[in-house]
């Protein structure tokens, strides 16, 4: 059993926004590493202390707009730790990029999520902690242990407080598509409200058309629940559809991963959601109207502590 004080903690720039709070909860400090970029575009990484025989924890995430660079940095950081004879290499990666490419939808496509998993393991990663994978099957793509942390309780607790403070009795949880129905049903059960599911089709990538709503949303205050928001086209179209089905104009939105690419910020600000609740898995680059960011730092700190003390992690979420 390894004490938290005997482990070493490192963070890239991408993970610094949640790493600082997490190590503060652990009452430890981040060690230093060097990441540079040569004029030709290659990355250079180096740990600034010995890792031999150490359990190391590397904070990183995959951001919108720098997905490929973020992955390349992570591969190099894992490889450098492996070459430095680290005892174990745990990557704290709240957002795992390429997660939507988890199956073959059309002929001659690849399964990019599996490729990223293989590259991480080949680079030297021995354990990964992530938040809310796009699909549960992705966990099986890795040949090392993966803790796929359920963020549901973070959001449920937030909306329970809203129920109490605003005395809202007519909440209904809405899944924007059938794929997220399982997560949304569990969310609704914990909140003690009903569930509705929207049916959508995708004529093109990053485009969605809402055709119908399964469930009674008339006169209800809706809470959209999803794992991620990318261009926000689906969710904004879904909000418009809900009002056509008689839902209250005050619509809440919560999602673990705020990717917010392309026109997402403009769309969300125009959509005028009552509140947009997200986690800190990806650092926000712009101001989003009526947004609330829930910190995962305490949860991640407890997971790291239990990992080092060889205790259960699943009981934490």
Protein Blocks (a to p, Z undefined) as FASTA:
>chain_A
ZZfklpccdddfklmmmmmmmmmmnopacddddddddfkopacdddfbdfehpacddddd
ddehilmmmmmmmmmmmmmmmmnopabdcdddfbaghklmmbcfbghiacfklmmmmmmm
mnopabdcdehifbfklmmmpccdcddddfklmmmmmmmmmmmmnopakbccddfbfklm
mmmmmmmmmnopacdddddddfbghiacdfbdcdjfehiacddddfbdcklmmmmmmmmm
mmmnopafbdcdddfblnkgajlmmmmmmnopabdcddfkbccfbdcehiacddfklmmm
mmmmmmmnopafklmZZ
